[in-house]
Amino acid sequence: MVAASKLRDEQQKSLDGLRARALEIPLPLARRTAFANGFNELAAMQHFGATLSLADDYLVHVTLPKVEEHHRGGLGTSAVNGAVIAGMFDCALGVAGVLQFPDKRTGTVELSIKLLRPVVGDVLDFYSVAIKSSNAIAFAESELFSGGRMCALATGMVAVASDKDWAAVP
């Protein structure tokens, strides 16, 4: 078994690498805090039991502080279900991209996940950064840690929605 301090060091090293590739979140702390507070009030976040933090100038941090029984069942085991992991990655990556386009309607248009090992811990930490952005698309990377171990990686794209595409949506 790997010592907890070694795992924390590995996690910190990985997060330092994410931060080094990251675009800065283009909002002041007060606006990021207001965004996170509003986001945390969304029904989906409350249903999952997840919280968003934007305290860092570069990293989006989504935490599932208590994995519940309904989050589990991956491959018929006690591992966290892949659908939960995908939803949390969509949340974390989506926010990293959305923040690159303040005040515009945006959404995740691509999400690719690499599951490295079963996620069996009781706390999940998703960290995401935008690594490249144009006028209409942001590219993001994300990492999932549980118990200090990296369990999954994800990449994705977030795009600004065209008004034409959304005109018929109530």
Secondary structure by P-SEA (a helix, b strand, c coil): cccaaaaaaaaaaaaaaaaaacccccccaaaaaaaaaaaaacaaaaaacbbbbcccccbbbbbccccccccccccccccccaaaaaaaaaaaaaaaaaaacccccccccbbbbbbcccccccbbbbbbbbcccccccccccbbbbccccccccccbbbbbbbcccccccc
